[in-house]
Amino acid sequence: MQIAPQNEFRLLERDFQKIVELVREHAGIVLGERKRELVYGRLSRRLRELGFTDFSDYCAYLESPEGESERGMMVNAITTNLTGFFREAHHFEFLAKEVLAAMAGSRSATGRRLRIWSAGCSSGEEPYSIAMTVREALGDDARWDAKILATDIDTQMVATAKAGHYPSNRTESIPPAMRRKFVRPIDDGSIEMSEALKAMVVFKPLNLFDPWPMQGPFDAIFCRNVIIYFDTDAKRALFDRFAEILKPGGWMFIGHSESLFRLSDRFRHVGRTIYRRIS
Ligand SMILES: C[S@@+](CC[C@H](N)C(=O)[O-])C[C@H]1O[C@@H](n2cnc3c(N)ncnc32)[C@H](O)[C@@H]1O
């Protein structure tokens, strides 16, 4: 990554505050004072690409009608997309042993519909890890209609996720048996997720604060390491909406540093960063 020298572009206080305001308005992401360097570093590249010489001109462009698509690009540049296959592995063990095993044993012939949402899916490793876990637990039984919806505000991440190509070294955290089944090496040394796996996942750009086009209901939602950037009111409103779109008894998986304590009384804590919607 290219690091911009701090004096390449002028970033006035009012420009920084304008960017903070726009990011909050568009993505619900709260950028504190300590994020000034992050803003400078991530947006310098946009300024260079667009030929601006200072942040004031860039901010004026962002606010102009012509700058509409740049507002999305700015949010793409600001979001933090760190992720990995089987990140927080205990969630996938829980999904297999507690959620899917019970479903596989109890569902009637007509009840074999499974819907899981990866909300804030970044470059796709999370939804593909869910898909591999589902496929392993339910097998090739064609009676199951299992689909994963994977969404993110960052349109570039959604495109990467949909392509399903990754450098080989990113797949080391995939259990070897699953790697053999679901990962295909390609000539340039990278890998591609199998077509069967890709067919289970639908990728869509979606800002969690916009209206949701899907109806649900979902059996489980993974929204991990996303809400850390939102303020308390935004988190409360979001978990209320998650509760609405989950089935009663549906499962909610959140990130390792997150908690629903004092945020929502619509979920019961059932395991490490795992909750269940109260019926
Ligand atoms: C750190 S990544 C987490 C990825 C994955 N869930 C995981 O835990 O590995 C956070 C993701 O949340 C997305 N995000 C941030 N604000 C969002 C919003 N308002 N709506 C949808 N996605 C958002 C970011 O674009 C980023 O890809």
The ligand as a MOL file (V3000), in Angstrom:
LIG
                    3D

  0  0  0     0  0            999 V3000
M  V30 BEGIN CTAB
M  V30 COUNTS 27 29 0 0 0
M  V30 BEGIN ATOM
M  V30 1 C -14.0120 -5.8380 9.3680 0
M  V30 2 S -15.0840 -6.3030 8.0710 0 CHG=1
M  V30 3 C -15.8200 -7.7760 8.7440 0
M  V30 4 C -15.9820 -8.8880 7.7200 0
M  V30 5 C -16.5510 -10.1900 8.2670 0
M  V30 6 N -17.8890 -9.9990 8.7590 0
M  V30 7 C -15.6560 -10.7780 9.3290 0
M  V30 8 O -15.9700 -10.6710 10.5260 0
M  V30 9 O -14.6160 -11.3300 8.9760 0 CHG=-1
M  V30 10 C -16.4070 -5.0920 8.2360 0
M  V30 11 C -17.2580 -4.9490 6.9900 0
M  V30 12 O -18.4280 -4.1840 7.3210 0
M  V30 13 C -18.7520 -3.4210 6.1880 0
M  V30 14 N -19.6280 -2.2830 6.5790 0
M  V30 15 C -19.2950 -1.1770 7.2860 0
M  V30 16 N -20.3530 -0.3670 7.3850 0
M  V30 17 C -21.3880 -0.9640 6.7420 0
M  V30 18 C -22.7430 -0.6050 6.4970 0
M  V30 19 N -23.2630 0.5540 6.9300 0
M  V30 20 N -23.5200 -1.4760 5.7930 0
M  V30 21 C -23.0030 -2.6340 5.3420 0
M  V30 22 N -21.7250 -3.0240 5.5240 0
M  V30 23 C -20.9290 -2.2040 6.2240 0
M  V30 24 C -17.4050 -2.9600 5.6640 0
M  V30 25 O -17.4680 -2.5540 4.3050 0
M  V30 26 C -16.5400 -4.2090 5.8920 0
M  V30 27 O -16.4310 -4.9990 4.7320 0
M  V30 END ATOM
M  V30 BEGIN BOND
M  V30 1 1 1 2
M  V30 2 1 2 3
M  V30 3 1 2 10
M  V30 4 1 3 4
M  V30 5 1 4 5
M  V30 6 1 5 6
M  V30 7 1 5 7
M  V30 8 2 7 8
M  V30 9 1 7 9
M  V30 10 1 10 11
M  V30 11 1 11 12
M  V30 12 1 11 26
M  V30 13 1 12 13
M  V30 14 1 13 14
M  V30 15 1 13 24
M  V30 16 1 14 15
M  V30 17 1 14 23
M  V30 18 2 15 16
M  V30 19 1 16 17
M  V30 20 1 17 18
M  V30 21 2 17 23
M  V30 22 1 18 19
M  V30 23 2 18 20
M  V30 24 1 20 21
M  V30 25 2 21 22
M  V30 26 1 22 23
M  V30 27 1 24 25
M  V30 28 1 24 26
M  V30 29 1 26 27
M  V30 END BOND
M  V30 END CTAB
M  END
